Amino acid sequence: MKGSQLTLYAANQSHRVKHMTVVDWLLDEARQAGIIGATVVEIAEGVDARGKYHAARFFELVDQPVAVTLIAADEQIDAMLARVREGGIRLFYTRAPIEFDTVGTEGDQ
């Protein structure tokens, strides 16, 4: 199958949208857009969309940047981007064309 890989970069895990962490909100919006798989990666250091530096500290992990990667058909990725725009939050993202599929059988899980 062909589609897109969308990676959304959040400045920190403590950012909240509609009483949810930004990661939980993104995963919920992805589910509502029909995207069935996502990967969340915690990042040691990063610079946000406004140019501010963020890093995980030994005693303070709330400022740790995070990336949420979604892979789906272009229509689903378009729907997800629309949801993020409507949500009123500012996130840096990358989008790239990608080929994807699954391997193995149902019993392999």
JOQUIBEL-V869441 format. One record per pair of residues at least 12 apart in sequence whose ideal C-beta (glycine too) atoms are under 10 Angstrom apart, sorted by the first residue. I is the first residue (numbers start at 0). J is the second residue. If there is no record, write none. Layout:
((I	J) (I	J))
This chain:
((0	70) (0	71) (0	72) (0	97) (0	98) (0	99) (0	100) (0	101) (1	72) (1	73) (1	96) (1	97) (1	98) (1	99) (1	100) (2	34) (2	69) (2	70) (2	71) (2	72) (2	73) (2	74) (2	75) (2	76) (2	96) (2	97) (2	98) (2	99) (3	69) (3	70) (3	71) (3	72) (3	73) (3	74) (3	75) (3	76) (3	77) (3	79) (3	80) (3	93) (3	94) (3	95) (3	96) (3	97) (3	99) (4	68) (4	69) (4	70) (4	71) (4	76) (4	93) (4	94) (4	95) (4	96) (4	97) (4	99) (5	29) (5	34) (5	37) (5	67) (5	68) (5	69) (5	70) (5	71) (5	73) (5	75) (5	76) (5	77) (5	79) (5	80) (5	83) (5	92) (5	93) (5	94) (5	95) (5	97) (6	38) (6	40) (6	66) (6	67) (6	68) (6	69) (6	70) (6	90) (6	91) (6	92) (6	93) (6	94) (6	95) (7	21) (7	22) (7	25) (7	28) (7	29) (7	37) (7	65) (7	66) (7	67) (7	68) (7	69) (7	79) (7	80) (7	83) (7	88) (7	90) (7	91) (7	92) (7	93) (7	94) (8	40) (8	42) (8	45) (8	46) (8	47) (8	48) (8	64) (8	65) (8	66) (8	67) (8	68) (8	90) (8	91) (8	92) (8	93) (9	21) (9	22) (9	24) (9	25) (9	39) (9	42) (9	45) (9	47) (9	48) (9	53) (9	63) (9	64) (9	65) (9	66) (9	67) (9	88) (9	90) (9	91) (10	45) (10	46) (10	47) (10	48) (10	49) (10	51) (10	52) (10	53) (10	62) (10	63) (10	64) (10	65) (10	89) (10	90) (10	91) (11	42) (11	45) (11	47) (11	51) (11	53) (11	54) (11	55) (11	60) (11	61) (11	62) (11	63) (11	64) (11	65) (12	39) (12	41) (12	42) (12	53) (12	55) (12	60) (12	61) (12	62) (12	63) (12	64) (12	65) (13	59) (13	60) (13	61) (13	62) (13	63) (14	47) (14	61) (14	62) (14	65) (14	88) (14	90) (15	88) (16	28) (16	83) (16	86) (16	87) (16	88) (17	86) (17	87) (17	88) (20	61) (20	65) (21	65) (21	67) (21	86) (21	88) (21	90) (22	37) (22	39) (22	41) (22	65) (22	66) (22	67) (23	39) (24	67) (24	82) (24	83) (24	86) (24	88) (25	37) (25	39) (25	65) (25	67) (25	69) (25	79) (25	82) (25	83) (25	86) (25	88) (25	90) (26	39) (26	67) (26	69) (27	82) (28	67) (28	69) (28	78) (28	79) (28	81) (28	82) (28	83) (28	85) (28	86) (29	67) (29	69) (29	71) (29	75) (29	76) (29	78) (29	79) (29	82) (29	83) (31	78) (31	79) (31	82) (32	69) (32	71) (32	74) (32	75) (32	76) (32	77) (32	78) (32	79) (32	80) (32	81) (32	82) (32	83) (33	71) (33	72) (33	74) (33	75) (33	78) (33	79) (34	69) (34	70) (34	71) (34	72) (34	75) (34	76) (34	78) (34	79) (35	69) (35	70) (35	71) (35	75) (36	68) (36	69) (36	70) (36	71) (36	99) (36	101) (37	67) (37	68) (37	69) (37	70) (37	71) (37	79) (38	66) (38	67) (38	68) (38	69) (38	70) (39	65) (39	66) (39	67) (39	68) (40	64) (40	65) (40	66) (40	67) (40	68) (41	55) (41	60) (41	63) (41	64) (41	65) (41	66) (42	54) (42	55) (42	63) (42	64) (42	65) (42	66) (43	55) (43	63) (43	64) (44	62) (44	63) (44	64) (45	62) (45	63) (45	64) (45	65) (45	66) (45	91) (46	64) (46	91) (47	64) (47	89) (47	90) (47	91) (48	88) (48	89) (48	90) (48	91) (48	92) (49	89) (49	91) (52	64) (53	65) (66	91) (66	92) (66	93) (67	90) (67	92) (68	93) (69	92) (69	94) (70	95) (70	97) (70	98) (70	99) (71	97) (71	99) (72	99) (73	94) (73	96) (76	94) (76	97) (77	94) (79	92) (80	92) (80	94))
